[in-house]
Every structure is written in structure tokens, then in C-alpha cells.
Amino acid sequence: MTATAIDPVLDPPAGPTHLPQEAEHLRISLSHTGGGAMVRLAGELDIAGAPALTALLAHCVEQGRDIAVDAADLTFIDAAGIRPLADAQARCRRQGRSFRLRTASAAVRRVVTLTGLADRLFGTADAARTVLA
């Protein structure tokens, strides 16, 4: 992963951003579109990568952005990886913003389903059924 010249969490640029982080098996990219943020995740999201994702999602929420997450390229996720997603969804809901896990790999769908968070993270029961199908 390449580092940017600015701190992408504190001062995110308008275009796509690749965030430097300690978790060598997780790649996070961020792009802004209007009032929203698109977060793309690839690799493995576990306890090592969760803090970087937590910080990024918290910053997006603080900026008042709607958040969409593309997790189609995540090959692994555990409970520590689900936590930042669930926390961001709850914070968005409290602020009247939207949060949606738009695409998810089979590994992510399995863990989201097992944790009972499908309706919350995918947005609606109908959206959850579509993504989980």
C-alpha cells in the first residue's frame, strides 16, 4: 500500500485514497462522491485492521457523510472486523445518515448472517436478501 503526502484520515482528498496502515493484509480505499463516502475493502479484516477502519469510518460520520462499503474483495472477516461496520452504521443512523454494506464476499455474507446483522448492515431486509442470495 502506498502512503499519501497528507493524512487521509484527518484531511481526506476528493479523489480515491489508499490509506497507509499497519495491517499488511488489509487494503482500504476511500473516495468521496457528493455528500457520500465509498469505502472499498480488500484482503483480511481482523483485529489488526479494525482500528484503521474504525478511524476512517468515524471520520466519515463526523463529516456528515452517507457511507457505502464495498466488501466484495474481503477474503476474511471476524468479529473484530464486523465491529467497525456495526458501530459506523449505528452512528450514521443516530445522525440521520445512511450506511450500507453494498457488496460483500461470501466470507463477509456468512459472518454478517451468523451475527444477525444482515438487515442493519445491508440497509433493509429486502436489500439483505438480495445481497445474501
MIPA-914822 format. One record per residue: y, x, z of N, C-alpha, C, CB in turn; residue in one letter. Coordinates in pm, whole numbers, padded with zeros to 5 digits, always signed. Each point is the difference from the previous one (the first is absolute). Glycine has a CB too. Example, Ala and Ser with C-alpha at 12.3 -4.5 7.8 and 13.67 -1.06 7.14 Angstrom:
% MIPA-914822
-00569+01319+00780+00119-00089+00000+00120+00090+00000-00117-00189+00125A
+00222+00154-00197+00119+00082+00006+00109-00077+00073-00063+00118-00215S
***
This chain:
% MIPA-914822
-00117+00084+00000+00117-00084+00000+00123+00089+00000-00123-00185+00121M
+00221+00145-00196+00121+00080-00009+00106-00055+00093-00055+00059-00236T
+00128+00031+00298+00108-00041+00090+00127-00021-00081-00105+00127+00191A
+00189-00218-00144+00129-00022-00064+00107+00075+00075-00074-00225-00083T
+00190+00240+00022+00109+00075+00061+00065-00076+00113+00038+00112-00217A
-00055-00244+00221+00057-00079+00108-00112-00053+00087+00198-00064-00142I
-00162+00011+00255-00099-00064+00086-00022-00141-00054+00068+00139+00204D
-00181-00168-00272-00019-00129-00063-00012-00115+00098-00110+00119-00184P
+00078-00092+00309-00008-00108+00097+00139-00039+00048-00227+00080+00070V
+00313+00018-00047+00133-00029+00051+00100-00032-00110-00050+00148+00190L
+00029-00095-00308+00094-00018-00110-00076-00016-00131+00175+00135+00124D
-00247-00249-00142-00084-00011-00118+00082-00013-00128-00174-00106+00141P
+00134+00176-00247+00068-00013-00129-00037-00131-00067+00003+00249-00024P
+00069-00285-00081-00023-00126-00068-00130-00001-00079+00244-00029-00013A
-00286+00140-00042-00120+00004-00084-00125+00024+00081+00139+00085-00186G
-00249-00059+00118-00126+00027+00071+00013+00122+00089-00128-00102-00189P
+00064+00097+00301+00004+00108+00097-00142+00036+00039+00224-00076+00085T
-00255+00203-00080-00126+00046+00053+00031+00064+00134-00105+00036-00232H
+00044-00087+00335+00037+00040+00134-00085+00115+00050+00074-00232+00045L
-00012+00338+00003-00078+00107+00059-00053-00047+00135+00138+00176-00119P
-00256-00133+00154-00055-00038+00129-00113+00094+00037+00064-00238-00039Q
-00106+00228+00163-00104+00088+00050-00139-00041-00048+00143+00043+00199E
-00165-00171-00224-00131-00050-00039-00029+00040-00143+00020-00192+00160A
-00106+00292-00176-00024+00052-00134-00083-00094-00087+00014+00226+00096E
-00077-00326-00037-00086-00091-00077+00068-00132-00032-00195+00106+00107H
+00323-00120-00077+00073-00123-00027+00122+00032-00086-00080-00102+00217L
+00099+00022-00320+00120+00011-00082+00075-00132+00009-00109+00167-00158R
+00238-00157+00186+00086-00118+00010+00113+00018-00100-00057-00039+00246I
+00082-00063-00326+00118+00004-00084+00080-00127+00024-00118+00142-00176S
+00248-00131+00164+00091-00109+00028+00095-00016-00117-00018+00041+00248L
+00038-00163-00291+00104-00027-00098+00073-00126+00044-00133+00110-00189S
+00262-00112+00161+00083-00115+00036+00028-00082-00125+00104+00126+00192H
-00112-00257-00176+00033-00092-00108+00086-00111+00059-00215+00054-00128T
+00342-00055+00095+00089-00101+00057-00001+00008+00151-00039-00150-00196G
+00006+00039+00262-00006-00003+00146-00137+00028+00054+00183-00161-00004G
-00274+00211-00082-00137+00021+00044-00041+00145-00005-00051-00225-00078G
-00061+00250+00141-00061+00133+00000-00145-00014-00043+00156+00083+00183A
-00197-00001-00278-00141+00006-00041-00058+00128+00055+00043-00136-00211M
-00145+00122+00294-00067+00114+00062-00139+00010-00062+00131-00025+00219V
-00161+00140-00276-00132+00023-00059-00075+00101+00086+00087-00051-00233R
-00210+00017+00265-00083+00083+00085-00123+00047-00078+00081-00123+00206L
-00118+00248-00189-00119+00054-00065-00067+00099+00094+00102-00032-00230A
-00233+00037+00224-00075+00093+00083-00056-00069+00122+00143+00185-00080G
-00129-00121+00196-00057-00049+00125+00110-00027+00102-00211+00128-00045E
+00211-00249+00097+00098-00040+00102-00073-00014+00133+00146-00119-00173L
-00124+00216+00259-00064+00001+00131+00103+00045+00103-00228+00047-00102D
+00182-00006+00218+00090+00037+00108+00093+00116-00038-00173-00079+00162I
+00130+00164-00253+00084+00113-00042+00117-00046-00087-00200+00149+00010A
+00180-00250-00092+00105-00045-00091+00081-00118+00051-00140+00081-00180G
+00089-00149+00281+00068-00120+00051+00144+00024+00046-00223-00081+00068A
+00254+00190+00002+00139+00020+00043+00101+00008-00115-00092+00118+00198P
+00054-00053-00308+00091+00011-00114+00024-00138-00061-00080+00235-00045A
-00026-00314+00032+00014-00134-00056+00079-00090+00095-00217+00028-00123L
+00192-00016+00253+00074-00078+00098+00150+00027-00011-00199+00005+00153T
+00237+00123-00163+00141+00036-00008+00063-00053-00128-00046+00206+00135A
-00023-00193-00245+00053-00048-00127+00018-00152+00000-00109+00193-00114L
+00007-00266+00159+00010-00146+00002+00107-00047+00098-00242-00015-00062L
+00255+00081+00176+00104-00036+00097+00138+00018-00062-00150+00066+00190A
+00168+00041-00264+00129+00025-00065+00030-00109-00103-00029+00249+00035H
-00071-00286-00112+00019-00107-00100+00038-00131+00067-00166+00112-00150C
+00102-00143+00261+00031-00123+00074+00142+00008+00055-00243-00032+00061V
+00280+00146-00004+00135+00016+00055+00107-00015-00108-00094+00151+00175E
+00062-00115-00297+00094-00016-00111+00004-00144-00050-00041+00238-00064Q
-00041-00324+00120-00001-00140-00041-00069-00024-00133+00208-00027+00127G
-00304+00110-00159-00069-00012-00129-00127-00085+00012+00092+00223-00066R
-00120-00298-00041-00133-00059-00015-00092+00115-00037+00090-00231-00073D
-00215+00222+00116-00094+00111-00022-00124-00050-00073+00085+00116+00206I
-00122-00044-00311-00126-00022-00070-00079+00131+00008+00102-00175-00158A
-00230+00163+00186-00085+00118+00013-00112-00007-00103+00053+00018+00247V
-00070+00091-00320-00109+00015-00095-00100+00097+00064+00150-00046-00205D
-00265-00007+00244-00102+00083+00064-00126+00010-00087+00090-00066+00224A
-00073+00046-00354-00114+00004-00092-00067+00136-00004+00111-00175-00136A
-00035+00281+00165-00055+00136-00008-00037+00059+00136+00135+00031-00204D
-00139-00116+00308-00049+00048+00129-00152-00001-00004+00207-00086+00123L
-00266+00198-00088-00146+00008+00002-00058-00022+00139+00013+00156-00192T
+00074-00147+00294-00044-00017+00138+00116-00052+00083-00171+00185-00024F
+00140-00275+00116+00098-00046+00098-00076-00037+00126+00161-00084-00179I
-00104+00114+00295-00061-00040+00126+00101-00079+00081-00150+00203-00002D
+00116-00234+00126+00088-00082+00084+00137+00064+00018-00201-00088+00118A
+00205+00221-00108+00129+00068+00014+00083-00016-00126-00103+00165+00157A
+00040-00179-00271+00072-00019-00126+00046-00143-00020-00133+00184-00094G
+00059-00280+00148+00039-00141-00010+00121-00028+00087-00239-00063-00045I
+00249+00131+00156+00107-00026+00098+00141+00006-00059-00151+00092+00173R
+00188+00012-00249+00136+00004-00057+00028-00118-00093-00006+00248+00018P
-00096-00292-00091+00016-00113-00091+00024-00130+00078-00147+00115-00169L
+00065-00137+00272+00014-00121+00081+00133-00001+00075-00250-00010+00024A
+00290+00126+00030+00127+00009+00072+00119-00027-00093-00104+00166+00159D
+00100-00110-00279+00109-00022-00096+00006-00145-00043-00023+00235-00080A
-00092-00297+00061-00002-00142-00037+00065-00084+00110-00210+00036-00136Q
+00176-00009+00260+00057-00075+00111+00151+00021+00010-00218+00021+00121A
+00263+00102-00139+00144+00028+00006+00074-00068-00115-00048+00220+00110R
-00011-00218-00229+00062-00068-00114+00011-00150+00028-00093+00174-00157C
-00013-00232+00207+00000-00144+00029+00110-00035+00100-00248-00009-00044R
+00263+00089+00149+00103-00026+00101+00140+00008-00059-00153+00090+00175R
+00172-00007-00278+00131+00016-00062+00019-00088-00123+00003+00232+00086Q
-00098-00320-00113+00013-00088-00116-00022+00069-00133+00155-00133+00133G
-00223+00247-00131-00029+00076-00122-00148-00019-00034+00181+00171+00053R
-00218-00137-00176-00140-00016-00038-00072+00135+00001+00062-00199-00141S
-00189+00191+00171-00090+00115-00004-00127-00049-00066+00099+00108+00210F
-00143-00033-00309-00124-00040-00065-00078+00123-00045+00106-00214-00074R
-00233+00214+00109-00094+00097-00053-00043-00056-00134-00081+00082+00233L
+00136-00028-00341-00017-00061-00132-00133+00033-00066+00244+00009-00024R
-00285+00113+00033-00128+00041-00056-00073+00085+00102+00092-00007-00235T
-00223-00001+00233-00077+00072+00100-00135+00042-00058+00115-00128+00185A
-00157+00247-00149-00132+00048-00040-00106-00077+00078+00092+00231-00052S
-00217-00214+00012-00110-00066+00070-00005+00043+00147-00130-00011-00216A
+00157+00139+00241-00001+00050+00139+00106-00071+00084-00083+00224-00082A
+00201-00242+00027+00108-00066+00073-00032-00148+00018+00167+00164-00093V
-00214-00229-00011-00034-00143+00011-00103-00023+00109+00050-00030-00243R
-00148+00118+00251-00106-00015+00101+00058+00008+00141-00166+00100-00159R
+00247+00002+00186+00055+00018+00135+00098-00113+00033-00027+00250-00020V
+00111-00289-00076+00094-00110+00024-00076-00129+00032+00168+00108-00155V
-00275-00133+00083-00080-00119+00025-00067+00006+00137-00040-00023-00247T
-00019+00138+00280-00068+00015+00129+00095-00015+00118-00165+00150-00111L
+00288-00109+00094+00098-00009+00109+00063-00138+00010+00045+00242-00027T
-00070-00329-00071+00058-00134+00002+00146-00004-00040-00162-00056+00176G
+00211+00159-00244+00141+00008-00035+00030-00035-00146+00020+00172+00174L
-00118-00223-00246+00019-00025-00143+00117-00093-00027-00244+00034-00032A
+00252-00148+00098+00110-00093-00026+00136+00063+00032-00154-00191+00051D
+00162+00266+00058+00127+00063+00037+00043+00107-00099-00053-00047+00238R
-00039+00135-00275+00038+00115-00082+00011-00033-00148-00110+00142+00167L
+00031-00237-00214+00007-00035-00142+00103-00110-00025-00239+00066-00025F
+00300-00120+00128+00110-00094-00016-00035-00144+00025+00089+00155-00160G
-00190-00206+00096-00041-00140+00020-00151-00004-00013+00219-00092-00091T
-00277-00018+00135-00145-00017-00014-00040+00002-00147-00005-00133+00212A
+00086+00070-00298-00032+00000-00143+00009+00140-00059+00085-00235-00017D
+00019+00310+00055+00014+00138-00050-00114+00084+00052+00250-00024-00009A
-00289+00005+00134-00111+00077+00058-00127-00028-00077+00108-00007+00228A
-00136-00120-00258-00121-00033-00075+00002+00066-00138-00018-00219+00125R
+00135+00222-00188+00010+00061-00134-00027+00149+00007+00166-00175-00067T
-00106+00245+00162-00019+00144+00012-00142+00032+00046+00245+00028+00053V
-00301-00111+00034-00131+00027+00055-00113-00039-00095+00096-00034+00226L
-00065-00044-00329-00105-00046-00094-00057+00115-00079+00112-00220-00017A
***
